[in-house]
Amino acid sequence: MPDKSAVLAVEFGQVVGEEHVTRQEEALACYRVAGRRPSLIVTPGSPEEIVQVISLARQADMVIVPW
């Protein structure tokens, strides 16, 4: 079974485009907060995409940290 962030990365990629979702360790390290790094980074490009990303994250009980 794939990990949760891998599945969500695919779902987020369908909303914002695969090029706007990353799970690369070196990129994730740049977004470390209080010693914790995100499992993925999503960069929506429109208000509509933001709404869809938030909706997917909420359905997955995922914490969102705006940057």
TILODREN-544852 format. One line per 3 residues: number of its first residue (from 1); for each residue x, y negated, z of N, C-alpha, C, O. Coordinates in steps of 0.05 Angstrom, whole numbers, plus 32768, in hexadecimal, padded with zeros to 4 digits. Each point is the difference from the previous one (the first is absolute). Layout:
BEGIN
NUM> X,Y,Z,X,Y,Z,X,Y,Z,X,Y,Z; ...
This chain:
BEGIN
1> 8011,8018,8000,7FEF,7FE8,8000,8012,7FE7,8000,8012,7FFE,8011; 7FE9,7FEF,7FDC,8010,7FE8,7FFF,7FFB,7FEE,8018,7FEB,8001,800C; 8029,7FEF,7FFB,7FFC,7FEF,8018,7FED,7FE9,7FF8,7FFB,7FFA,7FE9
4> 7FF9,7FFB,802C,7FEB,7FEC,7FFD,8009,7FE8,7FEF,7FF1,7FF6,7FF0; 8028,8000,8015,8009,7FE9,7FF1,8004,8006,7FE3,7FFC,7FEE,7FEF; 800B,802B,8009,8002,8007,7FE4,7FE5,7FFF,7FF2,7FFE,7FF6,7FEA
7> 7FEE,8015,8023,7FE5,8000,7FF5,7FF6,7FE3,7FFE,7FF5,7FF8,7FEB; 800F,7FF8,8029,7FF7,7FE4,8000,8010,7FF0,7FEB,7FF4,7FEE,7FF4; 8025,8018,8008,8010,7FF2,7FEC,7FF3,8003,7FE4,7FFF,7FED,7FF0
10> 7FF8,802B,800A,7FF2,8005,7FE7,7FE6,7FF0,7FFE,7FFA,7FF4,7FEC; 7FF7,800C,802A,7FE6,7FF2,8000,8005,7FE2,7FFE,7FF2,7FF2,7FF0; 8021,8003,801E,8006,7FE4,7FFE,800A,7FF9,7FE4,7FFA,7FEB,7FF5
13> 8016,8027,8000,800B,7FFC,7FE5,7FEA,7FFE,7FEB,8002,7FF1,7FEC; 7FE8,801D,8018,7FE9,7FFE,7FEE,7FF2,7FE5,8002,7FF3,7FF8,7FED; 8010,7FFB,8029,7FF4,7FE5,8004,8013,7FEA,7FF6,7FF7,7FEF,7FF1
16> 8022,8012,8018,8012,7FE9,7FFA,8015,8006,7FEA,800E,7FEE,7FF8; 7FF3,802B,7FFF,8014,8008,7FED,8018,800D,800F,8008,7FF6,8014; 8001,8020,7FE1,8016,800F,800E,8018,7FEF,8006,800E,8004,8014
19> 7FF8,7FE9,7FDA,8018,7FEF,8004,7FFE,7FED,8018,8014,7FF3,8008; 7FD4,800B,8004,7FFC,7FEF,8017,7FFC,8010,801A,7FF6,7FF5,8014; 8013,8024,7FEB,8000,8011,8018,801B,800D,8002,800A,800B,7FED
22> 8002,7FF3,802B,801A,800D,8004,8001,8010,8019,7FF4,7FF9,8015; 801B,801D,7FEA,8007,8010,8017,801E,8003,8003,8009,8011,800F; 8006,7FDF,7FE2,801D,8002,8000,800B,7FF6,801B,7FFA,7FEB,800A
25> 8017,8026,8002,800A,7FFB,801B,800E,7FE5,8002,7FFC,7FF2,8014; 8014,8007,7FD9,800F,7FE6,8002,7FED,7FE8,8000,8005,7FEC,800D; 7FE5,8016,7FE4,7FEC,7FEB,8000,7FF1,7FFF,801A,7FFB,7FEB,800B
28> 7FFD,802D,7FFF,7FF1,8002,8019,8010,7FF4,8017,7FF4,7FF3,8012; 8026,8012,7FEE,8011,7FF6,8016,7FFF,7FE1,8002,8003,7FF6,8016; 7FF9,7FFC,7FD4,7FFF,7FE3,8000,7FE7,7FF6,800E,7FFF,7FE8,8008
31> 7FED,8028,7FFB,7FE6,7FF8,800C,7FFD,800B,801C,7FEA,8001,800B; 802C,8008,8001,7FFF,800B,801C,7FF6,7FEA,8013,800A,7FE9,7FFF; 7FE4,801E,8012,7FF5,7FEE,8015,8001,800E,801B,7FF6,8016,8002
34> 8017,7FDD,8011,8002,800B,801B,800B,801D,8000,7FF7,8011,800F; 801C,7FF3,7FE0,800D,801A,7FFF,7FF2,8015,7FF0,8009,8017,7FFE; 7FE0,7FE2,7FF6,7FF0,8014,7FF1,7FFF,7FF7,7FE3,7FFE,7FE8,7FFA
37> 8005,802C,7FF4,7FFE,7FF9,7FE4,7FE6,800A,7FF4,7FF5,8014,800A; 8001,7FDF,7FE2,7FE7,8009,7FF4,8004,801A,7FF1,8016,8007,7FF9; 7FD4,8007,8002,8002,8019,7FF0,7FFE,7FFA,7FE2,8009,8010,7FF0
40> 7FEC,7FD8,8009,8000,7FF7,7FE4,7FFB,7FE3,7FFF,7FF6,7FF4,8014; 8010,8000,7FD6,7FFC,7FE3,7FFB,7FED,7FFE,7FE8,8005,800C,7FEB; 7FE6,7FE4,8018,7FED,7FFB,7FEA,7FFF,7FE1,7FFC,7FFD,7FF1,8013
43> 8006,8007,7FD4,8000,7FE3,7FFA,7FE9,7FFB,7FEC,8004,8000,7FE8; 7FE4,7FFA,8022,7FE9,7FFA,7FEF,8005,7FE6,7FF2,800E,7FEE,800A; 7FE5,800F,7FDF,8004,7FE8,7FF0,7FE8,7FEE,7FFD,8001,7FEB,7FF3
46> 7FE9,801C,801A,7FE8,7FF0,7FFE,7FEF,8004,8019,8004,8013,800F; 7FEA,7FDA,7FF6,7FEE,8004,8017,7FF0,801A,7FFF,7FFB,800D,8014; 7FFD,7FFB,7FD4,7FF1,8018,7FFD,8010,8019,8007,7FF6,8012,800D
49> 8024,7FED,7FEC,8012,8016,8007,8004,8001,801E,8001,8016,800C; 8001,7FD3,8001,8004,7FFF,801D,7FE8,800D,800E,8004,8010,8012; 7FE4,7FEA,7FE5,7FE8,800B,800B,8001,801F,7FFE,7FF9,800E,8013
52> 800E,7FFC,7FD5,8001,801D,7FFC,8015,800D,8010,7FFC,8016,800B; 801C,7FDD,7FF8,8016,800B,8010,7FF7,8002,801D,8005,8014,800D; 7FEF,7FD7,7FFD,7FF7,8000,801C,7FEB,8015,8005,8001,800E,8014
55> 7FED,7FF5,7FD9,7FEB,8015,8002,800D,801C,8001,7FF8,8010,8011; 801A,7FF6,7FDD,800E,801A,8000,800F,8004,801A,7FFF,8016,800C; 800F,7FD6,7FFD,8010,8002,8019,7FEE,8005,8018,8006,8011,8011
58> 7FE3,7FE2,7FF0,7FEE,8004,8017,7FF4,801C,7FFF,7FFE,800D,8015; 7FFB,7FFD,7FD4,7FF6,801B,7FFD,8014,8015,800A,7FF9,8015,800A; 8021,7FE4,7FF3,8015,8013,8008,800A,7FFA,801C,8014,800D,8009
61> 7FDF,7FE1,8006,8009,7FF8,801A,801D,7FF7,8000,8010,8006,8012; 7FF7,7FEB,7FD9,801C,7FF7,7FFD,8002,7FE3,800A,7FEE,7FF0,7FFB; 8028,8009,8012,8005,7FE6,8009,800A,7FEF,7FE9,8012,8009,7FF1
64> 7FE5,7FDF,800D,8009,7FED,7FEB,8010,7FEA,800E,7FF6,7FF4,8013; 8022,8007,7FE3,8010,7FE9,800A,8004,7FED,7FE8,8010,8007,7FEE; 7FE3,7FE2,8012,8005,7FED,7FEA,801C,7FF5,8001,800B,7FFC,8015
67> 8000,8000,7FD4,801C,7FF6,7FFF,8001,7FE8,7FEF,8016,7FF5,7FFC
